[in-house]
Amino acid sequence: MRSNELLHIDKKDMQVKRIWTFAVSNGKRENNRHFVNENVIDDNTMLALFHGKSKHRFEIWKITRTGNSFKVKEAATTDGDLISNSSQVQGFTYNVAHKCYYIAFNDYLFKIDAKGNLVNYYTLIMPSGK
């Protein structure tokens, strides 16, 4: 079973205080989601990004902690892979004020609304220097 681990690190001595292990699935247990990009909103809320290669979409999951229990809910799903060259996601964040997500690749930044729709994308072009 593929699962995710969340570590609580003590900022005073950088030691692990607690480890939580949890699994997120969208249907069958063999379809568990393994997240590689997460965004911590506060002490009890985290957003996690999963790329469903077979379904050509990104899933954004909201994970809420109450004590040592976790509640998960699929918050949004994109319609497509966003980028066709199989680049790895370099960054993922949520803008609380504008209620939108940003997914970054090497030279692209995608703005996604709260339902998973593409709002806009930006190309990051570095000038060639001498």
N, C-alpha and C positions, 0 to 999 in steps of 0.2 A: 504494500500500500504506500503510495506516495503521500507524504504529509509535509506540513510546514512547521517550522519552529520559530517561536518568538522569544527573544532573550530580553530580560530586564537587567540592565547593567547599572550598578551603583556608580554615580558620577564622582563620588569621593575617592574611591580606590580602583574603579574600572573593573571590579569583579562581578561575575554573573550572580545575581541575586535569585533569579527564578528563570526556569525554562518552561514554556508552554508548547505542547505539540498538538496540532489540530489538522484535520483534513477537511477539504471543501470539495463537494462534488455537485455536478449538475446532472443528476440522474444516477446511473450505475456507479458503484464503488470503484470499478476499474477505470472510470473516467475522472478520478480525482484531479483537482487543479493544483499544480505546483507553481507558486508565484516566485518570480525573480525580481519584480519591481513592486515596491510598496511605498505608501506615503502615510506617515503617522499624522493624524489630524489633531488628536489630543491623547490624554492618558488612556482613554477607553475606546477610541475609534481609529481604525486604520482602513485605508483603501488599498486594494491589491489588483495588479494587472496580470491577466493571463492571455496568452496568444493561442487561440485554437487554430492550429495550422490546417487541420482537416476541414474545418468549417469556414476558413478564411475570414476570421474576425478576431477582435480583441474583446475580452470580457473584463469588466471592472466590477470588483466585488467589495462590498462594505462589510467590514468585520468589526463587531461591537463586543467589547469585553465587559462582563459584569462579574466581579470577583475573579474566580478561576474558570468561568464558563464563557464560551464564545457563541455569538449568534451571527450567522452569515446570510447575506442577501445579495443577489446579483443586482447591481445598481444600474448598469448600462452595458450595451453591446454595440460595437461598431458594425457597419455593413461593409466588410472588406478588410484586407490586410494593411491598408493605408500606404504601404510601400512595397514595390515589387522585387527589389533586389535582395531580399532575405537578410537585410541588416538587422543587427540586434538592437533592441531598445536601449538607449543610453540614459534616458531619464523619464520620470513619470511624476506628475504633481497635480494637485487640485487647487483651484482658485476659489476660495470660500466666498469672496465678495461677488464674483461674477458667475458662480455656480457652473464652472466648466473645468474640464480636464485638459492637460497638456501631455502629449506623448512625443518624446524627442528621439530622433535617430541621428546618425553622424552629421548630416547636413540638412535635415528637415525637422520642423516643429509643427505638430498638428494640434489644433484647438478643437476639442470635442465637447458638445453640449451635454447637459445632465442626462439626456436620454441615449447618448451614444452617437448622435449625428455629427458629421464633420461640419464645422463652422467655417474654418479657414485653415490654410497651411502656409508656412513661411519657409523660404529657402535660405540657408545660412551659407553665404559664399564668402570665402576668405580671399582677400586680395593677394595676388602674387607679388611678392616683394623681392628686393635685391639684397 
